[in-house]
């Protein structure tokens, strides 16, 4: 990772214990790497929801255009 920014994080003790347990059983080098994985999963979860919302939107102009040329003979 080229650009790294140091932050301080305070967590309830049970979450710190979980973080350390996850680190141990998954052979992760540092707690920072565990937190990085967690943040990446949160970002992925957010993207999934954004894609879900986008897919549910109905754009009439797109619905007309999407089939253009598919029924034309060659």
C-alpha positions as CSV (number, residue, x, y, z in Angstrom):
1,X,0.0,0.0,0.0
2,X,1.6,3.3,-1.1
3,X,-0.5,5.8,0.7
4,X,-1.2,4.9,4.3
5,X,-2.8,7.2,6.9
6,X,-2.5,6.5,10.6
7,X,-5.7,6.8,12.6
8,X,-6.7,6.0,16.2
9,X,-9.7,3.8,16.8
10,X,-11.5,3.1,20.0
11,X,-13.6,-0.1,20.2
12,X,-15.5,-1.8,22.9
13,X,-13.5,-4.6,24.5
14,X,-15.7,-7.4,23.0
15,X,-15.0,-6.1,19.5
16,X,-11.3,-5.9,20.2
17,X,-11.3,-9.5,21.4
18,X,-13.2,-10.5,18.3
19,X,-10.7,-8.6,16.1
20,X,-7.8,-10.4,17.8
21,X,-9.5,-13.8,17.5
22,X,-10.2,-13.2,13.8
23,X,-6.5,-12.2,13.4
24,X,-5.3,-15.3,15.1
25,X,-7.5,-17.9,13.3
26,X,-7.1,-16.3,9.9
27,X,-3.3,-15.7,10.1
28,X,-3.6,-12.0,9.6
29,X,-0.4,-10.2,10.4
30,X,-1.8,-7.1,12.1
31,X,-5.0,-5.8,13.6
32,X,-4.8,-3.0,11.0
33,X,-5.1,-5.6,8.3
34,X,-8.2,-7.0,10.0
35,X,-9.8,-3.5,10.1
36,X,-8.8,-3.0,6.5
37,X,-10.7,-6.1,5.5
38,X,-13.7,-5.0,7.5
39,X,-13.7,-1.6,5.8
40,X,-13.4,-3.2,2.4
41,X,-16.4,-5.4,3.2
42,X,-18.4,-2.3,4.2
43,X,-17.5,-0.6,1.0
44,X,-18.5,-3.7,-1.0
45,X,-21.8,-3.9,0.9
46,X,-22.5,-0.3,0.1
47,X,-21.7,-0.8,-3.6
48,X,-24.0,-3.9,-3.7
49,X,-26.8,-1.7,-2.3
50,X,-26.1,1.0,-4.8
51,X,-26.2,-1.5,-7.7
52,X,-29.4,-3.0,-6.3
53,X,-31.0,0.5,-6.2
54,X,-29.8,1.3,-9.7
55,X,-31.1,-1.9,-11.1
56,X,-34.5,-1.2,-9.6
57,X,-34.8,2.1,-11.4
58,X,-36.8,2.1,-14.5
59,X,-35.7,4.5,-17.3
60,X,-38.2,4.4,-20.1
61,X,-35.7,5.9,-22.6
62,X,-33.3,3.0,-21.9
63,X,-36.1,0.4,-22.2
64,X,-36.9,1.8,-25.7
65,X,-33.2,1.9,-26.8
66,X,-32.0,-1.4,-25.4
67,X,-33.6,-3.4,-28.1
68,X,-32.6,-1.2,-31.0
69,X,-31.5,-3.3,-34.0
70,X,-32.0,-6.7,-32.4
71,X,-35.0,-7.6,-34.6
72,X,-33.6,-6.3,-37.9
73,X,-32.9,-8.9,-40.6
74,X,-29.3,-9.1,-41.9
